[in-house]
Amino acid sequence: MDHTDHTAAIRTFVVEEFLPDVRHEDLDLGYDLIANGVIDSLGLLKLIAWLEDTFDVPVDDVELNPDSFRTVIAINAFVSAALETTAVRLS
């Protein structure tokens, strides 16, 4: 099972794709990306596609909840849970 902390990669992606004028270290990991208008519905689709490609997360097999994508911390928890679910199914 992969319990790696992916927050650095997630933060980098969010900043590069949605906040180009913000330095990586200035994005608080608990900043609400949805409530603050950083990620809209189209951005959410882009984020989910990136998660699938980057972390090999089978998003189709996982329950999607907008709260899972509100913050970098929540996205990291989503990735970890999805990877753990996949690992359990494969064992």
N, C-alpha and C positions, 0 to 999 in steps of 0.2 A: 504494500500500500504506500502511496505517495502522500506524505504529510508535509511536503515542502511548502514554505511560505512563498506565495506568488505575488505578494503585494507590490514588489518593486516593478515587476513586468507589467502588472495591471495598471499601476500608476503611470508608468511610462507611456503605455498605449493611450490611456485617457488623456493625458496632457498633449501628446503628439496629435491625436485625432480631434480632440474637442476643445482644448485650451492652449493653443499654440503660443499665447503671450504669457503663459504662466511657467515658472520654473518647476521642475519635478518636485523638488524639496518643499515648495510652497503649497502644494496640494495636500491638505490635511486628509489623512486616510479615512476620517469619519465625515467628511464633507458630503452633504446630500446632493448627489449629482442630478437626480430627477427633479426634486423640489426647486432647485436653483437653476433649472433650465439648461444645464450642461448637456444632458443626454435627453433627447426626445424619442418618440417612437421609432423613427428611422435610425437614430443613433443606437438605440437599444438593439435593433436587428444587426447593425454593424458590429456592435460589441459581442453579441452572441455568436455571430459567425467567426469572429476573431478567437473567441474562447474555444470554439470547436476545433479550429485549425491549430491553434497554439498549444493547447493542453490536451487535445484529443478527447474532449468531453462530448459524449453523445447526448447533445441537448434534447434530441427527440425523446430520449428515454427518461428525462428528468422533468419533474413538475416545475413549470416556470411561474415565478411570482415576482412582480415588479420590485418588491422589497429586497429581493436577492441581488438587485443591481443598483441600489441607492448609493452605496458607498464603496470605496475600494476594499474596505474590510469585509463588507457583505459579499462582494464579488469573489473575494478570496475564499470565503467560507463556502460559497456556492460551488466553486471549482473543487475544493477539497472534498465536499460531500459528494459531488458527482463522480469524482475519481474513486472515492471509497465505495460508492454504490456499484460502480462498474467492476471494481476489483472483487467485490463480494459475489457478484453474478458470475464472474469468470472462474471463481474457485470452487 
